[in-house]
Amino acid sequence: MTRFRPTALALALGLALLATGCGDRPAALAADSIAAVQGTGERSTLEGQRARIEGVVTLRMADGAFVQSLQPDADAATAEGLFVMSADGQPALEVGQHIVAEGLVAESGDGATLTTLADARFEVRGTVALPEPLVITAVPADWEAFEGMRLRVEAPLTVTGNDALLRFGEVDLAFGGRLYTPTEIAAPGEAARAVRDDNRRRLLVLDDASTAETPGTIAWLPTPLLAEAPLRAGSTLTGVQGVLDQRWGAYRLQADAVVGDVQQAPRPPAPVVEGGIRIAGMNLLNLFNGDGQGGGFPTERGAKDYDGYARQLAKHVAVITALDPAIIAAQELENDGFGPESAVQELADALNAAQPGARWTPVASEGRPGSDQITVGLLYRADRVEAVGAPALATEGPFERGSRPVLAQSFRMGDSPVFTVASVHFKSKGGCEDAQGADRDQGDGQACFNAKRVESAEAMDDWLKTDPTGSGSDRVVAIGDYNAHAMEDPIRVLRERGWQDAPMAAEGGATPHSFVFDGQAGRLDHAMLSPSMAAMLKGAAKWPVNSDESIGFAYDGAFGGEAGPWRSSDHDPLLLGFDPAPAR
């Protein structure tokens, strides 16, 4: 998230005023109450006109202050609070001051419509008690009716996104449980847009009433943020209190009190799945090892220095040792070959050091797998499974540019049937400015490059059905980061072509997810099984060590030194177990 500093906000507001032709001050006053200025719509009908208001200062911000009416009007649809930006030379407003202010009605908020009294001059008439917060017990039908007012939410709110927690002291909360990416639970188009609109209605951002970055403490938390209390997504907060703001694209409660009750979502143990053949899928979040000799940092992606890389590697090793797979399908590895100083070999070496007796071995394809800085990888425990034949690499069509080449290798455990594992990483939803034609965002919830991902799904299906490894087996698992949610076209195409999306177990019967973006959960990571491979499936789970954790616990975050698997990536690992019974 990009947040503008107060100077930028003021500049943006000033430009907006000039654009509306409001540089000259009309003599007549358009209103004399906060409710009259606010009106009943998203934007004030008095925008660009001068008004006088009276009220009490309820909260100071870096670029102004919130003022609330002393006596509310009889219309519940009109808000009784207003944001005031003082004119140059005016003294700072203080909480509790009874003021009369005159200024220009405007809409500010950097992408939102915060009704504002700008360029305001005011008279202080003493101090008064603050109005009691209005108690909210359910999501309002219209947040606009409460803009600028003191509120207290006594309903439990679920933490649905915490990426900005340590950077800006804010967290995404939702009424009625966490929010899901629309195309995770609804078909693209009208159905997805309906979920999007409902998500916006249910969302409330809790902010710390400050624009400062990296606050030392989170003012509204009753206890400090710790590894033992990480405020994971899924945690619940009850009794949040503050002033309702609208800026940076969302309604947010600028906290003026400590949260009444925080129920921490626990960190879950590693999942256990049945089946003697365990396969993990993992996005490694740009695992770059420099020159492989402790130097060569910073790299094009990944850690800025060797110490950061060492912490990153240790987190991945902690994840893998806890899951205890025989095969790993990895994404976002440095594309630096397969030699002794390559990133994939160093990962194998670290795993072997952590697991005495293990013989982790990378699958080495011929040549450099694609031209991208990152690539996919396969690693296997040679003490548990046997690689059968040579690896195969899909490099044509959409895998020449966009999606990364698919890497496939066949295996056998003892006298089990031969099976093939393919590591997959389709084109991401980012970089939309480069999208052309059908790859542009179609507004249906699938973002840009959906056409490229559909083409990739079709090409991968065609390729895998040719038995590219020459194994003679139709047992295949294509696992990895598809950059497509469960209801989106690429996954639908694969299902229609006979692939089965391995059902992931999730806590408490919730919709499983492996990734959280913009406070919304969904699955970008899938394990697609051929029918014969699906018949061998004994269990499947994802381990939410990453998606629900604050980025502060990443290797380069404020708590990056914490040992263990937490926030090793931004994607959760998948774990599948298969029956190794011999073929009949």
C-alpha positions in Angstrom: 0.0 0.0 0.0 1.2 3.5 -0.8 0.4 6.2 1.6 0.8 9.9 0.9 2.5 12.1 3.5 0.5 15.1 4.9 2.2 17.5 2.5 1.2 15.4 -0.4 -2.4 15.3 0.9 -2.5 19.0 1.3 -1.1 19.5 -2.2 -3.6 17.1 -3.8 -6.4 18.9 -2.0 -5.1 22.3 -3.2 -4.9 21.1 -6.8 -8.5 19.8 -6.5 -9.7 23.1 -5.3 -8.1 24.9 -8.1 -9.6 22.5 -10.6 -13.0 23.3 -9.4 -12.4 27.0 -9.8 -12.5 27.7 -6.0 -9.5 29.9 -5.8 -11.8 32.9 -5.0 -13.7 33.0 -1.8 -17.4 33.7 -2.2 -18.7 36.0 0.5 -21.9 34.1 1.3 -21.8 31.1 3.7 -23.5 28.0 2.4 -24.2 26.3 5.7 -23.8 26.7 9.4 -23.7 23.1 10.7 -21.6 20.0 10.3 -24.7 18.0 9.3 -25.6 20.5 6.6 -22.0 20.3 5.2 -22.0 16.5 5.2 -25.4 16.0 3.7 -26.6 12.5 2.8 -24.3 11.6 -0.1 -20.8 10.4 -0.6 -19.7 13.9 -1.6 -21.0 17.2 -0.1 -23.4 19.1 -2.3 -21.7 22.2 -1.0 -18.3 21.3 -2.4 -16.4 24.4 -3.4 -18.5 26.7 -1.2 -17.7 28.3 2.1 -19.4 27.2 5.3 -19.3 27.9 9.0 -19.4 25.0 11.5 -19.4 24.7 15.3 -18.2 21.7 17.3 -15.7 20.0 19.6 -12.3 18.8 18.4 -12.3 15.0 18.9 -9.0 13.9 17.3 -5.8 15.5 16.0 -4.2 14.2 12.9 -0.9 15.3 11.2 -2.8 17.3 8.6 -5.8 18.5 10.5 -8.4 17.5 13.1 -11.8 15.9 13.4 -14.6 18.1 14.8 -18.0 16.7 15.9 -21.3 18.6 16.5 -22.2 19.7 20.0 -25.8 19.0 19.2 -26.7 16.5 16.5 -29.6 17.1 14.2 -32.6 14.9 13.9 -31.5 13.2 10.6 -29.7 9.9 11.2 -28.5 9.9 7.6 -26.3 13.0 8.0 -23.0 12.6 9.7 -22.1 14.8 12.7 -18.4 14.8 12.2 -16.1 16.8 9.8 -12.4 16.9 9.0 -10.9 20.4 9.4 -7.7 21.6 7.7 -6.6 24.9 9.2 -5.4 27.9 7.2 -1.8 28.9 7.3 -0.9 30.8 10.5 -3.7 29.2 12.6 -2.6 27.6 15.9 -2.8 23.8 16.2 -6.2 22.5 17.3 -6.4 20.5 20.5 -8.7 17.8 21.6 -11.6 19.1 23.7 -11.6 22.6 22.2 -15.0 24.1 21.4 -14.5 25.9 18.2 -16.4 27.9 15.5 -14.6 27.5 12.1 -15.2 28.9 8.7 -13.6 27.5 5.5 -14.1 25.9 2.1 -16.0 22.7 1.7 -13.9 20.1 -0.2 -13.4 16.4 -0.6 -9.9 15.0 0.3 -8.6 11.6 1.3 -6.2 10.5 -1.5 -8.5 8.2 -3.4 -11.5 8.5 -1.1 -14.1 11.2 -0.3 -13.4 12.6 3.1 -15.6 15.7 3.4 -13.4 18.5 4.7 -13.5 22.1 5.7 -10.3 23.4 4.1 -8.3 26.6 4.6 -10.3 27.0 7.8 -10.0 29.9 10.3 -11.4 29.3 13.7 -12.3 30.8 17.1 -11.8 28.8 20.3 -14.7 29.3 22.7 -13.4 27.1 25.6 -13.3 23.4 26.3 -16.1 20.9 26.5 -16.5 17.2 27.1 -16.2 14.9 24.0 -19.4 13.3 22.8 -19.7 9.6 23.8 -18.8 7.2 21.0 -21.8 5.9 19.1 -22.0 2.1 19.7 -22.1 -0.1 16.6 -23.0 -3.8 16.9 -23.3 -4.7 13.2 -22.0 -3.5 9.9 -23.8 -0.2 9.0 -26.0 0.0 5.9 -24.1 3.2 5.0 -20.8 4.1 6.5 -21.1 7.6 5.1 -23.7 8.5 7.8 -21.0 8.2 10.4 -18.1 9.9 8.7 -16.0 12.0 11.1 -17.9 10.7 14.2 -16.6 8.9 17.3 -17.6 5.2 17.2 -17.2 2.1 19.3 -17.7 -1.3 17.6 -18.9 -3.9 20.1 -19.2 -6.6 17.5 -16.3 -9.0 17.0 -14.2 -8.0 14.1 -11.9 -10.5 12.3 -8.4 -9.5 11.3 -8.4 -10.1 7.6 -5.2 -8.4 6.6 -2.1 -7.3 8.5 0.5 -6.3 5.9 0.6 -2.7 7.1 0.5 -3.5 10.8 4.2 -2.7 11.5 4.7 -0.2 8.8 1.7 2.1 9.4 0.1 0.8 12.6 -3.0 -0.3 10.8 -4.9 -3.6 10.3 -7.8 -4.7 8.0 -10.8 -5.8 10.0 -14.1 -7.3 8.8 -17.6 -7.9 10.1 -18.8 -11.4 9.8 -15.5 -13.2 9.4 -12.6 -12.7 7.1 -12.8 -11.5 3.5 -12.1 -13.7 0.5 -10.9 -12.7 -2.9 -14.1 -12.6 -5.0 -13.0 -15.1 -7.6 -12.0 -17.6 -4.9 -15.6 -18.1 -4.0 -17.6 -16.7 -7.0 -17.5 -16.9 -10.8 -15.7 -14.1 -12.6 -18.0 -11.2 -13.7 -21.2 -10.2 -12.0 -21.0 -12.7 -9.1 -17.5 -11.7 -8.3 -18.4 -8.0 -8.4 -21.2 -8.7 -5.9 -18.6 -10.3 -3.5 -16.3 -7.3 -4.1 -19.0 -4.9 -3.1 -19.9 -6.9 0.0 -16.2 -7.0 1.0 -16.0 -3.2 0.7 -19.1 -2.9 2.9 -17.8 -5.2 5.6 -14.3 -3.8 5.7 -13.1 -1.5 8.4 -9.4 -0.4 8.7 -8.2 0.2 12.2 -5.5 2.9 12.1 -3.3 4.5 14.8 -4.3 8.1 14.0 -0.7 8.8 12.7 0.9 9.0 9.3 4.3 8.1 10.7 6.0 5.0 9.3 7.3 2.1 11.4 5.8 3.2 14.8 7.7 1.7 17.7 4.5 0.5 19.3 1.0 -0.1 18.1 -1.0 2.4 20.2 -4.3 0.6 20.0 -2.9 -2.8 21.0 -3.4 -3.6 24.7 -0.2 -5.7 24.7 2.9 -5.4 22.5 3.2 -7.3 19.3 5.3 -10.4 20.0 6.0 -13.8 18.5 3.7 -15.2 21.2 1.0 -12.6 20.2 1.6 -12.0 16.5 -2.0 -10.8 15.6 -2.4 -13.3 12.8 -5.2 -12.9 10.3 -8.1 -14.7 11.8 -7.6 -13.1 15.2 -10.7 -11.1 16.5 -10.9 -7.7 18.1 -13.9 -6.5 20.1 -14.4 -3.0 21.4 -12.4 -1.0 18.8 -13.0 2.8 19.3 -12.1 5.9 17.4 -13.1 8.5 14.8 -14.4 7.3 11.4 -12.1 8.5 8.7 -12.2 7.9 4.9 -8.9 8.1 3.1 -6.5 5.9 1.2 -9.4 4.1 -0.5 -11.3 2.8 2.6 -13.3 3.7 5.7 -11.0 3.5 8.7 -11.4 4.0 12.4 -8.6 6.3 13.7 -8.2 4.8 17.1 -8.5 7.0 20.2 -8.5 4.2 22.7 -7.0 0.8 23.3 -8.9 -2.2 21.9 -11.2 -3.8 24.6 -10.4 -7.4 23.8 -8.0 -9.2 21.4 -8.4 -12.9 20.7 -5.2 -14.1 19.1 -5.5 -16.7 16.4 -2.9 -19.4 17.3 0.0 -20.5 15.2 -1.0 -23.9 13.9 1.3 -27.0 14.0 2.5 -28.6 10.8 -0.3 -30.6 9.2 -0.1 -34.4 9.1 -1.4 -36.2 6.0 -1.8 -39.9 5.4 0.1 -41.6 2.6 3.7 -42.8 2.3 4.6 -40.5 -0.6 4.5 -36.9 0.6 4.9 -34.1 -1.9 5.2 -30.4 -1.0 4.5 -27.3 -3.1 6.3 -24.2 -2.0 6.8 -20.6 -3.4 10.2 -19.6 -1.9 9.7 -15.8 -2.3 12.8 -15.1 -4.4 15.4 -17.4 -2.8 18.6 -15.8 -4.2 22.0 -16.8 -2.7 24.3 -14.2 -4.2 27.5 -15.7 -5.6 27.0 -18.9 -3.6 30.1 -18.1 -1.5 28.7 -15.6 1.0 29.0 -12.6 -1.3 27.3 -11.1 -4.3 24.7 -9.2 -2.4 22.4 -7.4 -3.0 20.9 -9.5 -5.7 18.3 -8.6 -8.3 15.7 -10.1 -6.1 15.5 -11.5 -2.6 17.8 -10.7 0.4 19.8 -7.5 0.5 22.7 -9.1 2.3 24.1 -12.5 3.3 22.6 -12.3 6.9 19.2 -11.8 5.4 19.6 -14.7 3.0 20.7 -16.9 5.9 17.6 -16.1 7.9 15.5 -16.7 4.8 17.1 -20.0 4.1 16.7 -21.1 7.7 13.0 -20.4 7.6 12.5 -22.5 4.5 14.5 -25.3 6.1 12.3 -25.1 9.1 9.1 -25.4 7.0 10.5 -28.4 5.0 11.8 -30.3 8.0 8.4 -29.9 9.7 6.4 -31.1 6.7 8.9 -33.9 6.0 8.1 -34.5 2.3 10.0 -36.8 -0.1 9.6 -34.4 -3.0 9.4 -30.6 -3.2 8.0 -28.6 -6.2 9.5 -25.1 -5.7 8.8 -21.7 -7.3 10.7 -18.4 -7.2 14.2 -20.0 -7.0 17.1 -18.0 -8.4 17.7 -19.1 -12.0 21.4 -19.7 -11.7 21.8 -23.3 -12.8 22.4 -26.4 -10.8 26.1 -26.2 -9.9 27.5 -26.4 -6.4 27.0 -22.7 -5.8 23.5 -22.5 -7.2 20.5 -21.5 -5.0 18.8 -24.9 -5.5 21.9 -26.8 -4.5 22.5 -24.7 -1.5 18.9 -25.4 -0.4 19.6 -29.1 -0.8 22.8 -28.8 1.2 21.1 -27.0 4.0 18.3 -29.6 4.1 20.8 -32.4 4.2 22.6 -30.7 7.1 19.4 -30.3 9.0 18.2 -33.9 8.4 21.0 -36.4 9.0 20.7 -39.3 6.6 18.7 -37.4 4.1 20.0 -37.2 0.5 18.2 -34.2 -1.0 19.0 -33.9 -4.7 17.9 -31.2 -7.1 16.4 -32.2 -10.5 18.8 -30.7 -13.1 17.3 -29.9 -16.5 19.5 -29.3 -19.5 20.3 -25.7 -20.0 18.9 -22.7 -18.3 15.2 -23.1 -17.6 13.9 -19.9 -19.3 15.2 -16.4 -19.4 13.5 -15.1 -16.2 15.5 -14.2 -13.1 13.5 -16.8 -11.2 12.6 -20.4 -12.1 10.8 -23.4 -10.8 12.6 -26.3 -9.2 12.2 -29.9 -8.1 14.1 -31.5 -5.2 13.8 -35.1 -3.9 15.1 -37.3 -1.2 17.1 -39.9 -3.0 17.0 -42.0 0.2 13.2 -42.3 -0.1 12.3 -42.1 -3.8 14.0 -42.9 -7.1 14.1 -40.5 -10.1 12.9 -42.4 -13.2 14.3 -41.3 -16.5 15.4 -37.8 -17.4 13.6 -34.5 -16.5 11.5 -32.7 -19.1 11.0 -28.9 -19.5 8.1 -27.1 -21.3 9.7 -24.0 -22.8 7.5 -23.2 -25.8 4.4 -21.0 -26.4 3.4 -19.1 -23.2 6.5 -20.6 -21.4 8.8 -18.7 -23.7 7.8 -15.4 -22.2 5.3 -14.8 -19.3 4.8 -18.1 -17.5 7.9 -19.9 -16.3 8.8 -23.2 -18.0 7.2 -26.2 -16.4 9.7 -28.7 -15.0 8.6 -32.4 -14.8 10.3 -35.5 -13.4 9.1 -39.0 -12.9 9.7 -41.0 -9.6 9.1 -44.3 -8.0 9.1 -45.3 -4.3 10.1 -48.9 -4.0 7.8 -50.9 -6.1 5.1 -48.3 -6.3 3.7 -47.2 -9.6 5.7 -44.6 -11.4 4.3 -41.1 -11.1 5.3 -37.7 -12.4 5.6 -34.4 -10.5 5.5 -31.0 -12.4 6.5 -27.7 -10.8 4.3 -24.9 -12.1 4.5 -21.1 -12.0 2.1 -19.2 -14.3 2.2 -15.5 -15.2 1.4 -13.2 -12.2 -1.4 -10.6 -11.9 1.1 -7.8 -11.6 2.6 -5.5 -14.2 -0.7 -4.6 -15.8 0.7 -1.6 -17.5 2.4 -4.0 -19.9 -0.7 -6.0 -20.7 -2.0 -5.8 -24.3 -5.2 -7.0 -26.0 -6.9 -9.9 -24.3 -4.3 -9.8 -21.5 -5.6 -6.5 -20.2 -7.8 -6.5 -17.1 -11.3 -7.2 -18.3 -12.9 -6.0 -15.0 -14.3 -9.4 -14.1 -12.1 -10.0 -11.1 -9.4 -12.0 -12.7 -7.0 -9.1 -13.2 -4.6 -8.8 -16.1 -2.8 -11.5 -18.0 -5.7 -13.9 -17.5 -5.5 -14.8 -21.2 -1.9 -15.7 -20.7 -2.7 -18.0 -17.8 -5.4 -19.7 -19.7 -3.1 -20.3 -22.6 -0.5 -21.6 -20.1 -3.1 -24.1 -18.6 -4.0 -25.4 -22.0 -0.4 -25.7 -23.2 0.6 -27.5 -19.9 -2.2 -29.9 -20.2 -1.4 -30.7 -23.8 2.3 -31.2 -23.0 1.8 -33.3 -19.9 -0.5 -35.6 -21.7 2.3 -36.4 -24.2 4.2 -38.1 -21.3 7.2 -35.8 -21.7 9.4 -37.8 -19.3 8.7 -41.0 -21.2 7.6 -42.7 -18.0 4.8 -44.6 -19.5 2.6 -43.5 -16.6 -0.5 -41.3 -16.6 -0.1 -40.6 -12.9 0.7 -36.8 -12.7 0.6 -34.1 -10.1 1.1 -30.5 -11.4 1.7 -28.4 -8.3 2.7 -24.9 -7.8 1.8 -21.2 -8.0 -0.9 -20.8 -10.8 -1.5 -17.2 -9.9 -5.2 -18.0 -10.4 -7.9 -18.4 -7.8 -10.2 -21.4 -7.5 -13.1 -20.0 -9.7 -10.9 -18.4 -12.4 -10.6 -19.5 -16.0 -7.2 -21.3 -15.9 -8.3 -23.6 -13.1 -11.7 -24.1 -14.7 -10.1 -25.1 -18.0 -7.9 -27.7 -16.2 -10.9 -29.1 -14.4 -12.8 -29.3 -17.7 -9.9 -31.2 -19.2 -10.1 -33.9 -16.5 -7.7 -32.5 -13.8 -8.8 -32.6 -10.2 -7.9 -29.8 -7.8 -6.7 -31.6 -4.7 -9.0 -30.6 -1.8 -7.1 -28.8 0.8 -8.0 -29.3 4.4 -8.5 -26.1 6.4 -9.0 -25.1 10.0 -12.6 -25.2 11.3 -14.2 -25.9 8.0 -13.2 -22.4 6.6 -12.5 -21.9 2.9 -8.9 -22.9 2.5 -6.5 -20.2 1.3 -2.8 -20.0 0.6 -2.3 -16.3 0.0 -3.7 -13.0 1.3 -3.6 -9.8 -0.8 -5.3 -6.5 0.1 -6.9 -8.1 3.1 -8.6 -10.8 1.0 -7.7 -14.5 1.2 -7.6 -17.0 -1.6 -5.7 -19.8 -3.3 -3.1 -19.1 -5.9 -1.4 -22.4 -5.2 -3.0 -25.6 -6.5 -2.2 -29.3 -6.8 -3.8 -30.5 -10.0 -4.1 -34.3 -10.2 -4.6 -36.6 -13.2 -7.5 -39.0 -12.5 -5.1 -41.9 -11.8 -3.0 -39.8 -9.5 -6.2 -38.6 -7.7 -7.0 -42.2 -7.0 -3.8 -42.5 -5.0 -4.4 -39.4 -2.9 -4.7 -40.1 0.8 -4.6 -36.5 2.2 -3.9 -32.9 1.4 -3.4 -29.8 3.5 -1.9 -26.4 3.4 0.0 -25.0 6.3 -0.8 -21.3 7.0 2.7 -20.3 8.2 2.9 -17.4 5.9 -0.4 -15.9 4.5 -1.8 -15.0 7.9 1.4 -13.7 9.4 2.4 -10.1 9.5 5.3 -9.3 7.1 7.1 -8.1 10.3 8.0 -11.7 10.9 9.6 -12.2 7.5 13.3 -12.7 7.3 13.8 -8.9 6.6 11.1 -7.7 9.0 11.3 -6.2 12.5 11.0 -9.7 14.0 13.0 -11.4 11.2 15.4 -13.0 13.6 12.7 -15.2 15.1 13.6 -18.8 14.5 11.1 -21.1 12.9 9.0 -21.3 9.8 6.8 -18.2 10.3 6.5 -15.9 7.2 9.1 -17.8 5.2 7.2 -16.6 2.1 4.0 -14.8 1.2 2.5 -18.1 0.0 1.6 -21.1 2.2 3.1 -24.4 1.5 0.9 -27.3 0.3 1.4 -30.9 1.4 0.0 -34.0 -0.3 0.1 -37.7 0.7 -0.2 -40.6 -1.8 -0.6 -44.3 -1.4 2.6 -46.0 -2.4 1.0 -49.4 -2.8 2.5 -51.4 -5.7 0.8 -51.5 -9.0 -1.6 -54.4 -9.7 
